[in-house]
Amino acid sequence: MENKFSIPIEKLVDSLLFKPLNMKDTRFYWDSNMDTTLYANRYDTNGKQYEKEKWYSANASNLVLTTVEDYGKFGVSILKHKYLTPAIQNEMIKTQAITPSGNQVGLGWFLINKLPDKEYALFHSGSNRGQNTKIILLPKSKKGIVIFTNGENGSKVCEKIISEYFKYGKEILNSLN
């Protein structure tokens, strides 16, 4: 995208996504305008705090800084079909690839099809040392969840929340394994 439009990725995404959705606390790298108190420290399995990592250049495939509130705004826009055109929304949820383990992948999402009641889920996750993020959206029922954890054991916490929050939580988790 940078080559096609001759615009750095952080400026392109800021103008096309972050600003239109009022995601004021989302960016690709640390800068002087951010409220660093919104970003949690990260911990290892023994509760020892990791040194805070900061980066100062954009990396489109990793390292987006955001808050639960901002990520929630993004999720709501997807559920409400509020931001993307119908053609792009349909392309996003269409199977674009299948992983070696058999998981279907759309544009930026794992697709979890064949849930009960003709429901399907969109799933995206990210993790770094001491951090785990997950978003799951159920477009038909307009339900979703954003989970951020700041410890190495965060996956276990996420699994517990997902299995109890969603009617089909166990089916969703089984599809991801």
Order of alpha helices (4+ residues) and beta strands (2+ residues): alpha-alpha-alpha-alpha-beta-beta-beta-beta-beta-beta-alpha-alpha
